[in-house]
Amino acid sequence: MPHLSSPAIMLRAIEHGDYDKIITFFTLKRGKISVIARGVKKSIKRFAGVLELFSVLNLVWSFGRRGGLPTLNEASAVHAFEQIRTNIAWTAYASYWCELVYTWMEQGQQQVSVYRLLEHTLDQLNRGSLSEHTLHITFQLRFMTISGFRPGLDHCNICRTPLERFVRSSVAFNVRRGGVLCEKCAPQEAGPLYLSRGTVKLLCWVLNAPLEKLDRLRFSSQAIEESLRMLEAFVPYYLGKETKSLRFLKQLNSALPH
């Protein structure tokens, strides 16, 4: 019975029978995996205080001889990120990011860049070093890019005219085309969103900057509003659905005072 190990981020847990849980992790070495934590609900000592959503853990798991889900053998906390779980808004944002990873990542496929992005974003949220809105924008942009759906922001996605040659300060963004459109091409497409040129340039910087430099970001209230409106249309369109956590997040934001 070989044992496997990896750092991992806990994405979700569901009840399984009277005593067990099935837990899904996103691991550094093996990508998304689901394991069964046996006896975790009846034992106070077994994995006590360790198996918390969003936490970074060191895992050890093994496969049985009869197949089926692997068994979680050991789990030790690396970064608990406990501050996230004390704030309902932060919990909602973290839940959405984890649901994106859970939904899009294939089982057992290593994806180091996604792991590093999620870990970095959760750490920044837990520290409170950047606003949740800024982290929400940067995570989605980088995640979509890694997943092969990078929005086209530096040139018209029909005629390829560079952004710097656009005439107007208001730039059309078309979800179906996957990016910005120049003044000549925008009227040919239905239902564009509009972003200021400054917002588009800022989003381009987010897409191209090293991950460790994203903590320098400062979004204006206009840039936040425009970026979130664009991403709330763009991400579900390419995902093929609106996730439950995104619906809850939108409801929460509409209920909170601005």
SEFI-238855 format. One record per residue: residue in three letters; x, y, z of N, C-alpha, C, O in turn. Coordinates in steps of 0.2 Angstrom, whole numbers, plus 2048, in hexadecimal, padded with zeros to 3 digits. Example, Ala and Ser with C-alpha at 12.3 -4.5 7.8 and 13.67 -1.06 7.14 Angstrom:
REM SEFI-238855
ALA8427E482783E7EA8278427F08278477EF82A
SER8407F58238447FB824840800827843806828
REM end
This chain:
REM SEFI-238855
MET8047FA800800800800804806800806809805
PRO8068097FA80B80F7FA8088157FD8028167FC
HIS80C81980080981F80380C8257FF8118257FC
LEU80782A7FD8098307FA8088367FE805836803
SER80C83B7FD80C84180180C8477FD80F8477F7
SER80A84D7FF80A8537FC807859800803858804
PRO80A85F7FF8068658027FF8657FE7FF8637F8
ALA7FA8688017F48687FE7EF86D8017F086F807
ILE7EB8707FD7E68758007DF8718007DD86E7FB
MET7DB8728067D586E8067CF8728037CE878804
LEU7CC86F7FE7C78727FA7C08717FD7BC8767FD
ARG7BE86B7FF7B88698017B78638057BC85F804
ALA7B28628097B185C80C7AA85A80D7A685E80D
ILE7A885480C7A185180C7A184B8117A6848812
GLU79B84B81479A84581979A83F81579783E80F
HIS79C83981879C83381579B82E81B79F82C81E
GLY79482B81B79382782079282A827792830827
ASP79382682C79282983379982C83679983083A
TYR79E82A8337A582B8367AA82F8327AF832834
ASP7A982E82B7AE8308267AC8368237A7839823
LYS7B183981F7B083F81B7B483D8147BA83A815
ILE7B284080F7B58408097B88478087B484C807
ILE7BE8488077C184E8077C584F8007C984B7FE
THR7C48557FD7C78567F77CD85C7F87CB8617FB
PHE7D385A7F67D885F7F77DB8607F07DA85D7EB
PHE7DE8667EF7E28687E97EA8677EC7EC86C7F0
THR7ED8627E97F48617EC7F98647E77F88657E1
LEU7FF8657E98048687E58078637E18098657DB
LYS80885D7E380B8587DF8068547DA8088517D5
ARG8008537DC7FB84E7D97F58527D77F084F7D4
GLY7F48587D77EE85C7D57E885A7DA7E985A7E0
LYS7E285A7D77DC8597DB7DC8527DD7DC84D7D8
ILE7DB8507E37DA8497E57D48497EA7D384E7EE
SER7D08447EB7CB8437F07CD83D7F47CF8387F1
VAL7CD83D7FA7CF8387FF7C98378047C583B805
ILE7C98318077C583080D7C88308137CE82D814
ALA7C68348187C983581F7C48318237BF833825
ARG7C782B8257C38268297C38288307C882A833
GLY7BD8278337BC82883A7BD82F83D7BE831843
VAL7BD8348387BF83B83A7B983E83E7BB843842
LYS7B383C83D7AD83F8417AC83C8487A983F84C
LYS7AF8368497AE8338507B48348547B483385A
SER7BA8368527C08378567C283E8577C2842852
ILE7C384085D7C584785F7CC84885D7CE84D85A
LYS7D084385D7D784385C7D98438557DE846852
ARG7D683F8517D783E84A7D78448467D1846845
PHE7DC8478437DC84D83F7D98538427D685783F
ALA7DA8538497D785884D7D985F84B7DF86184B
GLY7D48638497D586A8477D986B8417DB871840
VAL7DA86683D7DE8678377DA8688317DC86C82D
LEU7D58648307D286382A7CD8698297C786882A
GLU7CF86F8287CB8758277CC8778207D187781D
LEU7C687A81D7C687C8167CB8828157CC88681A
PHE7CE8828107D388780D7DA8868117DF88980E
SER7DB8828157E18808197E687D8147E4879810
VAL7ED87F8157F287B8127F58768167F687881C
LEU7F58708147F786A8187FC8668157FD86780F
ASN80086281980485D8168008568177FE85581D
LEU7FF8538117FB84D8117FF84781080484780D
VAL7FD8418137FF83B8117F98368107F4836814
TRP7F883380A7F382F8097F58288057FB828803
SER7F18248057F281D8027EC81A7FF7E781C800
PHE7EE8167FA7E98127F67E880B7F97ED8087FA
GLY7E28097FA7E18027FC7E17FD7F67E27FF7F0
ARG7E27F77F87E37F17F37DC7F07EF7DD7EE7E9
ARG7D77F27F17D07F17EE7CE7F77EA7C87F77E7
GLY7D27FC7E97D08027E57CC8077E97CC8067EF
GLY7C880B7E67C48107E97C88167EB7CE8177E9
LEU7C581A7EF7C88207F17CF81F7F67CE81A7FA
PRO7D48227F57DA8227F97D88248007D3828801
THR7DB8228057DA82380C7DF82980F7E582880E
LEU7DD82E8127E18338157E483081C7E082E820
ASN7EB82F81C7EE82D8217F18328267F083182C
GLU7F38378247F683D8287F48438257F484481F
ALA7F38488297F384F8277F585482D7F3854832
SER7FA85882B7FC85D82F7FC86482C7FD865826
ALA7FA8698317F987082E80087382D804873830
VAL80087782780587B825803882826806886829
HIS7FD8848237FB88B8237F388A8247F0888820
ALA7F188C82A7E988B82C7E58908297DF88E827
PHE7E88968277E489B8257DD89C8287D889D826
GLU7DE89C82F7D889C8337D48A38337CE8A3834
GLN7D78A98317D48AF8317CF8AF82B7CA8B282C
ILE7D08AB8267CB8AB8217C48A98237BF8AB821
ARG7C48A38277BE8A082A7BA8A482F7B58A3831
THR7BD8AA8317BA8AE8367B68B48337B38B8836
ASN7B78B482C7B48BA8297AF8B78237B28B481F
ILE7A98B88237A48B581F7A68B78177A58B3813
ALA7A88BD8167A98C080F7B08BC80D7B08BA807
TRP7B58BC8117BB8B880F7BA8B180E7BC8AE809
THR7B58AE8127B48A78117B08A680A7B18A1807
ALA7AC8AB8087A88AA8027AD8AB7FC7AC8A77F7
TYR7B28AF7FD7B78B07F77BB8AA7F77BC8A77F1
ALA7BE8A77FC7C28A17FC7BE89B7FA7C18977F6
SER7B889B7FB7B48957F97B38957F27B38907EE
TYR7B289B7EF7B189C7E87B889A7E47B78967DF
TRP7BD89C7E67C489A7E37C58937E37C78907DF
CYS7C38907E97C48897EA7BF8857E67C18807E3
GLU7B98887E57B58847E07B78847D97B68807D5
LEU7BA88A7D77BC88A7D07C28857CF7C28817CA
VAL7C68847D47CB87F7D37C88787D37CA8747CF
TYR7C38777D87C08707D87BD86F7D27BD8697D0
THR7B98747CF7B58727C97B98717C37B886D7BF
TRP7BF8757C27C28757BC7C88707BC7CA86E7B6
MET7CB86F7C17D186B7C17D08637C17CB8617C4
GLU7D38607BC7D28597BC7D58557C17DA8577C4
GLN7D284F7C37D484B7C87DB8487C77DC8467C1
GLY7E08497CB7E78467CB7EB84A7C67F08477C4
GLN7E98507C37EE8537BF7F28597C27EF85E7C5
GLN7F88587C37FC85D7C67FC8647C27FC8647BC
GLN7FB8697C67FB8707C47FE8757C97FA8787CD
VAL8048757C98088797CE8068807CE8058837D3
SER8058837C880488A7C77FD88C7CB7FC8917CE
VAL7F88887CA7F28897CD7F28887D57EF88C7D9
TYR7F68837D77F78827DE7FA8887E17F888B7E6
ARG80088B7DE8038917E17FF8977E17FF89B7E5
LEU7FB8977DB7F689D7DB7F189D7E17F08A27E4
LEU7EE8977E27E98967E77EC8977EE7E989B7F2
GLU7F28947EF7F58957F67F789D7F77F689F7FC
HIS7F98A07F27FB8A77F37F58AB7F47F68B07F8
THR7F08AA7F07EA8AE7F17E78AD7F87E58B27FB
LEU7E68A77FA7E48A68017E88A98067E58AC80B
ASP7EE8A98057F38AC80A7F28B380B7F28B6810
GLN7F28B68057F08BE8057EA8C08087E98C580B
LEU7E58BC8077DE8BD80A7DE8BC8117DC8C0815
ASN7E28B78147E28B681B7E68BB81E7E48BD824
ARG7EB8BE81B7EF8C481E7EB8CA81E7ED8CF821
GLY7E68CB8197E38D18187E78D68157E68DC815
SER7EC8D48117F18D980E7EF8DC8087F18E1806
LEU7EA8D98057E68DC7FF7DF8DB8007DD8D6803
SER7DB8DF7FD7D48DF7FD7D18D87FA7D48D67F5
GLU7CC8D67FD7C98D07FA7C78D17F27C78CC7EE
HIS7C58D77F17C38D87EA7C98D87E57C88D57E0
THR7CF8DB7E77D58DA7E37D78D37E27D98D17DD
LEU7D78CF7E87D98C87E77D48C47E37D68C07DF
HIS7CE8C67E37C98C27DF7CA8C37D87C98BF7D4
ILE7CB8CA7D67CD8CB7CF7D38C87CD7D38C47C8
THR7D98C87D17DF8C57CE7DF8BE7CE7E18BB7CA
PHE7DB8BB7D37DB8B37D37D78B17CD7DA8AC7C9
GLN7D28B47CB7CE8B27C57D18B37BF7D18AE7BA
LEU7D58B87BE7D88BA7B87DE8B57B77DF8B27B2
ARG7E28B47BC7E88AF7BC7E58A87BB7E88A47B7
PHE7E08A67BE7DD89F7BE7DB89E7B77DC8987B4
MET7D78A27B47D48A27AD7DA8A17A87DA89D7A3
THR7DF8A57A97E58A57A57E889E7A57EA89B7A0
ILE7EA89B7AB7ED8957AC7E888F7A87EB88B7A6
SER7E28907A97DD88B7A67DC88C79F7D888879C
GLY7DF89079C7DF8917947DA8967927D889678C
PHE7D789A7967D289F7947D48A67967D08AA799
ARG7DA8A87947DD8AE7957D98B47927D88B378B
PRO7D68B97957D28BE7917D78C278D7DC8C478F
GLY7D58C47877D98C87837D88CF7847D38D2782
LEU7DD8D27877DC8D97897E18DE7867E08E4786
ASP7E68DB7827EB8E077F7EA8E17787ED8E5775
HIS7E48DE7757E38E076E7DC8DE76C7D98DA770
CYS7D98E17677D28DF7657D28D87637D68D575F
ASN7CD8D47667CC8CD7657C98CB75E7C88C575D
ILE7C88D075A7C58CF7537CA8D174E7CD8CD74A
CYS7CC8D774E7D18DA7497D88DA74B7DC8DC747
ARG7D98D97527E08D97557E38E07557E98E0756
THR7DF8E57557E28EC7567E58EC75D7E18EB762
PRO7EB8EF75E7EE8EF7657EA8F47697E78F9767
LEU7E98F37707E68F77757E88FE7747E4903775
GLU7EE8FF7747F19067747EE90A76D7EF91076D
ARG7EC9077697E990A7637E190B7637DE90E75F
PHE7DE9097697D790A76A7D691276B7DB91576E
VAL7D19157687D091C7687CC91E76F7CE923772
ARG7C791A7717C391C7777C691A77D7CA91577E
SER7C491E7837C791C7897C391678C7C5913791
SER7BD91578A7B890F78C7B990A7877B890A781
VAL7BB9047897BD8FE7857B88F97867B68F778B
ALA7B58F67807B08F17807B38EA7817B98E977F
PHE7B08E67867B28DF7877AD8DB7857A78DB788
ASN7AE8D67817A98D177F7AB8CA7817B08C7780
VAL7A68C77857A78C17897A88BB7847AC8B7784
ARG7A48BB77F7A48B677A7AA8B67767AD8B0774
ARG7AD8BC7747B38BC7717B98BB7757BF8BA773
GLY7B88BC77C7BD8BB7807C28C07827C88BF784
GLY7C08C77807C48CC7817C28D377F7BC8D377D
VAL7C68D877E7C48DE77C7C38DF7757C68DB771
LEU7BF8E47737BE8E576C7BF8ED76B7BE8F176F
CYS7C28EE7657C38F57637BC8F97617B78F5761
GLU7BD8FF7607B790375E7B39017587AD901757
LYS7B78FF7537B58FC74D7B18F674D7AC8F574A
CYS7B48F17517B18EA7527AB8EA7577A78E5756
ALA7AB8EE75C7A78ED76279F8ED76079B8E9762
PRO79E8F275B7968F27597948EC75678E8EB755
GLN7988E87537968E27507948DC7557918D7752
GLU7968DD75B7958D876078F8DA76578F8E0767
ALA78B8D57677868D776C7888D777378C8D3775
GLY7858DC7777868DC77E78D8DC78178F8D8785
PRO7918E177E7988E27817988E57887938E978A
LEU79D8E378D79E8E77937A38EC7917A68EC78C
TYR7A38F27967A88F77947AC8F879A7AA8F87A0
LEU7B38F87997B88F979E7BC90079C7BD901796
SER7BE9037A17C29097A07C990779D7CB90179F
ARG7CD90B7997D39097977D890779D7DC90379C
GLY7D790B7A27DC90A7A87DA9037AB7DF9007AD
THR7D49017AC7D38FB7AE7D68F57AA7D88F07AD
VAL7D58F67A47D88F179F7DF8F07A07E28EB7A0
LYS7E38F67A07EA8F67A17EC8F27A87F18EF7A8
LEU7E88F47AD7E98F17B37E88E97B37EC8E67B6
LEU7E38E77B07E28E07AF7E88DC7AB7E98D77AC
CYS7EA8E07A67F08DD7A27F68DC7A77F98D77A6
TRP7F78E17AB7FD8E17B07FC8DA7B48008D77B6
VAL7F68D97B77F48D47BB7F68CD7B77F88C87BA
LEU7F48CD7B17F58C77AD7FD8C57AC7FF8BF7AB
ASN8018CA7AC8088CA7AA80D8CA7B08138C87AF
ALA80B8CD7B58108CE7BB8118C77BE80D8C37BF
PRO8178C77C18198C17C58148C17CB8128C67CE
LEU8128BB7CE80D8BA7D380F8BD7D980B8C07DD
GLU8168BE7DB8188C17E18178C87E18188CB7E6
LYS8168CB7DB8168D27DB80E8D57DB80D8DB7DB
LEU80A8D07DB8038D27DB8008D67E17FB8D97E1
ASP8048D57E78038D97ED8048E07EC8028E47F1
ARG8068E37E78078EA7E68018ED7E38008F37E2
LEU7FC8E97E17F68EB7DD7F28F07E17F18EF7E7
ARG7EF8F57DE7EA8F97E17E58FB7DC7E68FE7D7
PHE7DF8F87DD7DA8F97D87D58FF7DB7D49007E1
SER7D39047D67CF9097D87C89067D87C79007D6
SER7C39097DB7BC9077DC7B99057D57B59017D4
GLN7BB90A7D07B89097C97BB9037C67B88FF7C3
ALA7C29027C77C58FC7C47C28F57C77C18F07C4
ILE7C18F57CE7BE8EF7D17B78EE7CE7B68E87CD
GLU7B38F37CE7AC8F27CB7AC8EF7C47A98EB7C3
GLU7B08F27C07B08F07B97B38E97B87B18E57B4
SER7B98E87BC7BC8E17BB7B78DC7BE7B78D67BB
LEU7B48DD7C37AF8D87C67AA8D67C17A78D17C1
ARG7A78DC7BE7A18DB7BA7A48D77B47A08D27B1
MET7A98D87B17AC8D47AC7AD8CD7AE7AB8C87AA
LEU7B08CC7B37B28C57B57AC8C17B77AC8BB7B6
GLU7A78C47BA7A18C07BC79D8BE7B57998BA7B6
ALA79E8C17B079C8BF7A97A08BA7A679E8B57A3
PHE7A78BB7A67AC8B87A27AD8B17A57AD8AC7A1
VAL7AE8B07AC7B08AA7AF7AA8A57AE7AB89F7AC
PRO7A48A67B079F8A17AF79D89F7A879B89A7A6
TYR79F8A47A379D8A279C7A289D79A7A0898796
TYR7A889D79C7AD89879A7AD89279E7AF88C79C
LEU7AB8937A47AA88D7A97A48897A77A48837A8
GLY79F88C7A47998897A17938897A778E8877A5
LYS79588C7AC78F88D7B17928927B67978947B7
GLU78D8947BA78E8997C078E8947C67898917C8
THR7948947CA7958907D07908927D678E8987D6
LYS78F88E7DA78B88F7E078E8957E478B8997E7
SER7958947E57998997E97998A07E67998A47EA
LEU7998A07DF7988A77DC7918AA7DD7918B07DF
ARG78C8A67DD7858A97DE7858AB7E57828B17E7
PHE7888A77EA7878AA7F178C8B07F27898B47F6
LEU7918B07EF7968B67EF7928BC7ED7938C27F0
LYS78F8BC7E778B8C17E47858C47E97848CA7EA
GLN7828BF7EC77D8C07F177F8C47F777D8C97F9
LEU7858C17F97888C47FF78A8CC7FE7898D0802
ASN78E8CD7F87908D37F678A8D87F578B8DE7F7
SER7858D67F377F8DA7F277C8DC7F87798E17F9
ALA77D8D87FD77A8D980477E8DD80877C8E180D
LEU7858DD8077898E180B7898E980A7888EA804
PRO78A8ED80F78A8F480D7908F68097968F380A
HIS7908FB8057958FD80079890480279C906800
REM end
